[in-house]
Amino acid sequence: MFELLLIIYLLPVVIVAALLLRLALFLLKKSIRVALWVIRKSALILKLLVVWLWNRTVRNRPLSQYP
């Protein structure tokens, strides 16, 4: 009888723990994806800024300064 009561009370606890573990893994995967997306977009914006600044400085030089 004790084993039956133990199974009846522990089964929902195990199910909830499994669902919480799945939720934690899901959130971890999504947060890693978002972090990688932010890093990629930041690198792209930084690259565009560097190219824009390079073009701006090169185009503003007079022709006599070119080799």
Contacts in CASP RR format, 6 or more apart in sequence:
PFRMAT RR
TARGET T0000
AUTHOR 0000-0000-0000
METHOD contacts of the structure
MODEL  1
MFELLLIIYLLPVVIVAALLLRLALFLLKKSIRVALWVIRKSALILKLLV
VWLWNRTVRNRPLSQYP
END
